[in-house]
Amino acid sequence: MALFEVEAKLHVKLSPAYLGNLQAGIFDQLNKSLLKHIDDLGGVVLSYDNVRVLSKHASIHNDDPFLYVPISLSTLMFAPTVGDKLEAVVTRHGRDHLALLVYGLFNASTSARKIPRSVKYVPGQTVIFAVDSLKIHGRILSLEGHLCEGPAVAATTPSKLMNIASADSLTTNRATKAKKRRTEL
């Protein structure tokens, strides 16, 4: 399943400039992680909620001037795996590839060799895209794959993504593993 919810405990790295307003610093750092791939959480952060500071005390590590504040939060993650079928919208039909946009956020492409010559796709057309590989460059996720027939997996349709309130129904066993992980933003 490409979408799932994670309950996580993190250490947020804050500048001393936020000593007077830790909450602003925490939200500033969390906002910077949105739409970025976070390895320790297992995917791309789409949203977060229920942020709580876990201690009245922050820590400083070695000669690092930053404060490390422990927090807990709920995050909605996007983490497709090879073989997942996702709805995508055609953004460009080039000579050597078909450019797609998954959930209106993530770039995907398929080689022209994998597209029948008799079929012409137009920008705005919705297609079913199967993931063959994932690339992460600078914490940005892009997908490569092929087009397929049939419906996308029900839990990975854009309507589920837009209805963040239904994120509880997207929890998978990955969330259990992620609960035990600690990371730094």
C-alpha positions in Angstrom: 0.0 0.0 0.0 1.5 3.3 -1.0 -0.2 5.4 1.7 0.1 4.7 5.4 0.1 6.4 8.7 3.0 6.4 11.1 3.2 7.2 14.8 6.8 8.4 15.3 9.1 9.8 17.9 11.7 12.2 16.6 14.4 14.6 17.8 13.9 17.9 16.0 17.1 19.9 15.5 16.4 23.5 16.4 18.5 26.6 16.1 19.1 28.5 19.4 17.1 31.4 17.8 14.0 29.4 18.7 14.7 29.4 22.5 12.0 31.9 23.0 9.5 30.0 20.9 10.2 26.2 20.7 6.8 25.5 19.1 7.5 27.8 16.1 10.9 26.1 15.7 9.4 22.7 15.8 6.7 23.5 13.2 9.3 25.3 11.0 11.4 22.1 10.9 8.4 19.8 10.4 7.2 22.0 7.5 10.6 21.8 5.9 10.2 18.0 5.9 6.9 18.0 4.0 7.0 16.3 0.6 10.6 15.1 1.4 11.7 11.5 1.6 12.7 10.6 5.2 14.5 7.3 5.3 13.9 6.6 9.0 10.1 7.1 8.5 10.1 4.9 5.4 8.7 7.3 2.8 7.7 10.8 1.8 6.0 12.9 4.5 2.6 14.2 3.2 1.2 15.6 6.4 1.6 15.6 10.2 -0.7 16.0 13.1 -0.8 15.5 16.9 2.6 17.0 17.6 3.7 16.7 21.2 6.9 17.7 23.0 8.0 14.7 25.0 10.3 16.4 27.5 10.8 19.7 29.1 14.5 19.3 28.4 16.4 19.5 25.1 19.9 18.1 24.5 23.0 19.5 22.9 25.3 17.0 21.1 29.1 17.5 21.3 30.1 20.9 19.8 26.8 21.2 17.8 25.1 24.5 18.7 21.6 23.1 17.9 19.0 21.9 20.4 17.6 18.4 20.0 14.0 18.4 21.2 12.2 15.0 21.5 8.7 15.0 20.0 6.0 12.5 18.9 3.6 13.0 16.0 1.4 11.2 13.5 2.4 11.4 9.9 0.7 10.4 6.6 3.4 8.9 4.4 3.7 8.0 0.7 5.9 5.0 0.1 5.1 3.1 -3.0 6.9 -0.2 -3.6 7.8 -2.0 -6.8 4.6 -3.4 -8.3 2.2 -0.9 -6.8 -0.4 0.3 -9.2 -1.2 4.0 -8.9 -3.5 6.5 -10.7 -1.4 9.1 -12.6 -2.2 12.0 -14.9 -0.3 12.4 -18.2 1.6 15.7 -18.2 3.6 15.2 -21.5 3.9 12.6 -24.2 7.4 13.0 -25.5 9.2 11.1 -28.2 11.1 8.9 -25.8 8.9 8.9 -22.7 5.6 9.6 -21.1 5.7 12.0 -18.2 3.1 11.5 -15.5 2.1 13.1 -12.2 1.0 10.8 -9.3 -1.4 12.3 -6.8 -0.6 15.7 -8.4 2.7 15.7 -6.5 5.1 13.0 -7.6 6.9 12.8 -11.0 6.7 9.5 -12.8 7.7 8.3 -16.2 7.6 5.4 -18.5 9.8 4.7 -21.5 8.3 5.0 -25.0 9.5 1.4 -25.6 6.9 0.4 -23.1 4.0 2.3 -24.8 2.3 0.8 -27.9 2.9 3.1 -30.9 -0.8 3.0 -31.8 -1.8 4.6 -28.5 -1.6 8.3 -28.1 -1.9 9.8 -24.6 -2.9 13.4 -24.1 -2.1 15.7 -21.2 -4.7 15.5 -18.5 -5.6 11.9 -19.3 -5.7 9.5 -16.3 -3.8 6.2 -16.5 -2.9 3.3 -14.3 0.8 3.3 -13.6 2.7 0.3 -12.2 5.9 1.1 -10.3 9.1 -0.6 -11.6 11.7 1.5 -9.7 12.0 4.4 -7.3 14.7 7.0 -7.3 15.5 9.4 -4.5 17.7 12.4 -5.2 18.1 15.1 -2.6 15.2 13.6 -0.6 12.9 14.0 -3.7 11.1 10.9 -4.9 10.6 10.1 -8.6 9.1 6.9 -10.0 9.7 4.9 -13.1 7.4 2.2 -14.4 5.0 1.1 -17.0 1.3 1.6 -17.9 -1.2 -1.2 -17.2 -4.8 -2.0 -17.6 -7.3 -2.3 -14.8 -8.0 -0.3 -11.7 -5.4 1.1 -9.3 -5.4 -0.3 -5.8 -8.4 1.2 -4.1 -6.4 2.5 -1.1 -4.0 4.4 -3.4 -6.4 6.5 -5.4 -6.0 10.3 -5.2 -9.4 10.7 -3.5 -7.9 8.9 -0.4 -4.9 11.2 -0.4 -7.1 14.3 -0.6 -9.3 13.0 2.3 -6.6 13.1 5.0 -9.2 12.5 7.6 -9.5 8.9 6.4 -5.8 8.2 7.0 -6.7 5.8 9.8 -7.9 3.3 7.3 -4.4 3.4 5.6 -2.4 2.0 8.4 -0.2 -0.9 7.5 2.4 -3.1 9.3 5.0 -0.5 8.2 3.6 1.8 10.8 4.4 -0.7 13.5 8.0 -0.9 12.4 8.3 2.9 12.2 6.9 3.3 15.8 10.1 1.8 17.0 12.4 4.1 14.9 13.8 7.3 16.1 15.0 10.0 13.6 16.1 13.5 13.4 14.6 16.2 11.2 
